[in-house]
Amino acid sequence: MTMSCKIKKQKKSKSEVSAESSEVTEEKESVPKKKKDKKKFRLVLWLAAVIIVIFAVIIIFAFVSQNQGLRKSQKLSKKIGEQCDKAASYANTELVSSSDFSFINDMLPFDTLAESERTTSVYGVKIPEWTIFCSKNSFDKLESVTYCDFRILNKNINGIKKSEKIDTSGIHTGDTLSEVESVMNMKPYQIVYSENSTSVKYKYYCKDKQSDMINAYYITVILGKDNKVNSPVIEEENDFISEILKADSN
């Protein structure tokens, strides 16, 4: 006798069916959710990239603006001995006969000048952030270029604050400007370019720890044609009280 065994399929309980159904639903819902997460991630990356680019542009613009006067003066100095109009064209700047600021016109002798469109305040006097003074000879050829950075004075008429008197013994004949700057650790207040030399002047002040008095100084470093220090450092005390009284009387 042959017996046939029938295997009965077990019916799933309602709870199992419900669990499977919810798993399928979750899988279906996870697909669009992943797509949304990717879109959000891409959007965040795009926004981050835009912010980085904006900050980079701002930094570059600030750097270019900050050093504009110095670059123009350097370009003009390369054309010393040539016609003034050619020098101005090479430096991509306009040289005018006078400044809109009376203080600038009385500052030192010059024939033409260029100045920043942005202003700063020095001891309550509004003046350009920087000015380039140019002198020429009788043949209308550029003879000297003097760059003044008045931003150095906007916090204090005495220049940059230092914790103590600068030891200039670290500056030697034959040093490059970068080696001078490593000792000075500040930007120059004035640079005078001529045919045979470049004079770099720094202005700073510090408090004497013993007397508690404020002392102000000028330090001048002269570079030769090879752009190396060719003479001893010139150090002068700045009689700033006289300068303040002079400013008050004008």
Secondary structure, 3 states (H helix, E strand, C coil): CCCCCCCCCCCCCHHHHHHHHHHHHHHHHHHHHHHHHHHHHHHHHHHHHHHHHHHHHHHHHHHHHHCHHHHHHHHHHCCCCCEHHHHHHHCCCCCECCCCCHHHHCCCCCCEEEECCCEEEECCEEEECEEEEEEECCCCEEEEEEEEEHHHHCCCCCCEECCCCCCHHHCCCCCEHHHHHHHHCCCCCEEEECCCCEEEEEEEEEECCCCCCEEEEEEEEEECCCCEECCCCEEEECCHHHHHHHHHHC
